Amino acid sequence: METVSEDTAVRPQTLMLNFFGLYLLGRDVAVSATSVIDVFARAGVSEHAARSTLTRMVNRGLLVRQRHGRAMYFGLTERSERILRDGETRLWKTSPVNDDWDGVWTLLGFSLPESWQKQRHELRAQLGWAGFGPLFNGLWIAPGHAEVAEIVGSLGLESHVKVFHAETVPGTDVDQMIQETWDVGAVAARYNAFLERWREPGGEDGRDPLAVKLLLACDWLQVIRADPRLPAVHLPAGWPAATADARFRHVDGLVVAAAARIAEQLMDVRPLLP
């Protein structure tokens, strides 16, 4: 089993969120900086990078910092918990194979002032995360009944966005529409690259189980984030999502128990202060 290659390297913040989500979410505890550094060292992240990431995440409202004695501890905020609950759903409760599509599309149209470049960039980024693709300029589309109220509300764009549910009329070339709206080949390539990186799904290769657990989940989350879950009926034969999903779950199953034991040994936690 190989490490994640440099061109798909996991960002320290993604790794940090994954660690907190796996072992602290729902526990109302804070973990010491020393514990975080020890865990990150197993995944090949330096102490400097770990400390810098903790500081940046506190500044961004993703972690809360508190002192116990002479040591510093870090816990989750309401914002980071929402992010992690969404990630948890993506990882464990949502199949990447959309084989029960009902023919409905969600259409989202927006018109923003030319000067709102930041808002436009953030809206497009969040729409991409939600599975949307640009059908036309200012009109984005996603398969199924996509949830967009939180995205639009968080950006304060309610008066600039209109959302509809619709079906294509007979004669519409849906396959061509999908090819023009999303880079289907790139999505498949990410799944195939994941299968190549984790092509030896075994726990006997000497790698640290906790490092494997964290890197595997981060890698898989990056892959499925880029997948709009297009209707299976409109995807090429041999679509690799199901195989990759099975590989992810198999490798995770091989290390999950050992990783949990290691994390429990390493983690110095204290109750999260109100």
C-alpha angles and dihedrals in degrees: 000000000000133000120250109280122242095254089058096034115158115246112238090236091055090049091048093051090047092052093049091045094051099045110019108031110118095006101097092222136123124222126218121253088235091059092050091050091050092050094047092049088062089057093049098258117137124236090245092053092047093051092045091051092051091052094048092049092051089051090050093051094248096114135029120219125213136166127235110184107312095334130089121227132192132208140175125274127214089259095053091045090057090050092048094048088055091048090048090055091048094049103042112013105039123070115217088221112088099199099144100058113152097207095259123130129196113225121197122188124187138179117191130178113265091244092058094086094140093051091046092051093047093047092051092047093051092045089054090052088051092054100261125141130193108262091173135344105297094004119094128181137200132181117255129358101326119194111233106151094095092047094050094041095049089056095044092237101128093122093049100049133070123190129197140173115223146158127223117252121238111280095038111127099227093178091056092045090054093048091051094046102042134032094239093175092056091051091052091046091056091054092048091048089052090052090050094049092050097034094131103057099189138119094214097080095092098248120139108265093217092051090049091049093051098041093044094053093045092049093048093047090054090052097049092042087065093049116090090196094240117198109282091223089065098046127094120268114270094031104184100216097097093047092048092047091052090049092051093051093045095051091044090052091055094057106025097095096044091044091053091051092051093047091050091052094048101042119094105192136180131187112278109250118234 
